[in-house]
Amino acid sequence: MKEEENELVELLKILVDKVSQLEETVYNEDNILMKSGFVKTSSPTPRIDVNAGEVPDASTIAKMSWDEINTMVEKLGGN
């Protein structure tokens, strides 16, 4: 059992080393992937944009006609 644990630990060490080498290769500034833009080290932070009152609440929607709902959905969809 001890021998299997040692083998597992060695395999994990090898895997961690391989992943570290891969990260160094991918994030190297001279790497063609970095220059091409396929790999980005920073990306925009997603955020939830509240539509500042454009979307009515549930009680208002319940009182709307289907035509009004379709118009609202088209506006929200950018059409």
C-alpha positions in Angstrom: 0.0 0.0 0.0 2.9 2.4 0.8 4.4 1.7 -2.6 1.2 2.7 -4.3 1.0 5.9 -2.3 4.6 6.8 -3.3 3.8 6.1 -7.0 0.7 8.3 -6.8 2.7 11.1 -5.1 5.4 10.9 -7.8 2.8 11.0 -10.6 1.2 14.0 -9.0 4.6 15.8 -8.8 5.2 15.0 -12.5 1.8 16.3 -13.5 2.3 19.5 -11.5 5.7 20.0 -13.2 4.2 19.5 -16.6 1.3 21.9 -15.9 3.8 24.5 -14.7 5.9 24.1 -17.8 2.8 24.4 -20.0 1.7 27.6 -18.2 5.2 29.1 -18.6 5.1 28.3 -22.3 1.6 29.7 -22.9 2.1 32.9 -20.9 5.6 33.6 -22.3 5.3 37.1 -23.9 7.4 35.9 -26.9 5.0 33.0 -27.6 3.2 33.1 -30.9 -0.1 32.3 -29.1 0.3 35.4 -27.0 1.2 37.6 -30.0 -1.8 36.2 -32.0 -4.3 37.1 -29.2 -5.5 33.6 -28.7 -4.3 33.6 -25.1 -5.1 36.5 -22.9 -3.7 37.1 -19.5 -6.3 39.6 -18.5 -10.0 39.8 -19.5 -12.8 42.1 -18.8 -14.7 41.6 -15.5 -18.3 40.6 -16.2 -20.9 42.7 -14.5 -24.6 42.9 -14.3 -26.0 46.0 -15.9 -29.3 47.0 -14.4 -31.3 48.7 -17.1 -32.2 51.7 -15.0 -35.9 51.2 -15.0 -36.3 50.0 -18.6 -37.6 46.6 -17.5 -41.0 46.9 -15.7 -41.8 44.8 -12.7 -44.0 41.7 -12.7 -47.2 43.6 -11.8 -46.8 46.0 -14.6 -46.1 43.3 -17.1 -49.2 41.4 -16.0 -51.3 44.4 -17.0 -49.7 44.8 -20.4 -51.2 43.6 -23.7 -49.3 41.2 -25.9 -48.5 43.9 -28.4 -46.9 46.0 -25.6 -44.9 43.0 -24.4 -43.7 42.3 -27.9 -42.7 45.9 -28.3 -40.8 45.8 -25.0 -39.0 42.6 -25.9 -38.0 44.0 -29.3 -36.6 47.1 -27.5 -34.6 45.0 -25.0 -33.3 42.8 -27.9 -31.8 45.9 -29.6 -34.3 45.9 -32.6 
